[in-house]
Amino acid sequence: MKELVFLLTVLIPVSSFSMEFSDSFETDTPGGRPDADSSSVFNWTDSSSARVSNDRAYTGQNSMSFTFEGNIDTSKDSFSEQRFSFDKKYSELWIRYKMWVPENYVHRNPDGASNNKGLINLWGGSYSGYTPAVSLHFERKSTGESYLYSAWRANGTATFNFYDPNNLTPNSGLSNAPVGISFADRGTWIDWVINVKTSTVPIAMSDWKSGQGNGVVRVWKNGSLILNIFNAHNYYGGSSNDAGGSGDGWNAGYLLGWANSGFDEDTNIYIDDFLIGSTNEAVDFELNQPVLENVIKIIN
């Protein structure tokens, strides 16, 4: 006798908080910063050496131009960033934008220990102090190209850098980090897709080496998944009135920022077609995952 067994699709609940915002900078005036009061859920805030530009665009006429001032003194760094804020804290974010890499991009070897450059930084509460934070940075390859790595705060009290998603020891395995910007990327637009999610697993500081959370840091470059961290211990303890709290998240951030290695020449990086939201659909990104369907299996 044959028996029919029905295997039903399992539905995974999603957060009730949703957010979605996009900006191609077409309605902004070149030479100024993007509209400050952008929407009810997202706002562009302070700009530093960043402006709306019609020099170059991925689509339309405008983009955001980030100017990093050059200096042949290798002890000098450079700085350009655009800040933003949200209407509330979000425990999961999806971010997508196009980034132009100029032909003269070189990640130089500076004087001093720090040579990283920023891609994006997110935090909850106040930027200063030990608030929830997660960031993506570039570190120099010996060739002058850039590795990509992530940093976050373990339990909201200390910041650690992770180059190797398979090794949670701080500052481990730089050579295992993916290449974020190669020389082949110069003179092209990179399509970045970034997904971050806070951990819900409390981890004591004494256990940060052995303990693993369920936080997520994923990065796709031109459609290819190059950074896939799904055990980040970026849990933030604390009361509901401070920057912590289980399931807490981020309500502000900035694009690019400090380039601690600096540049020999003035270097202009452009960002266009900025998308941000709480789901992958909000940034028009389709995940390559199998679709679960109802299945009928015949057992003899």
Disulfide bonds with the S-S distance in Angstrom:
none
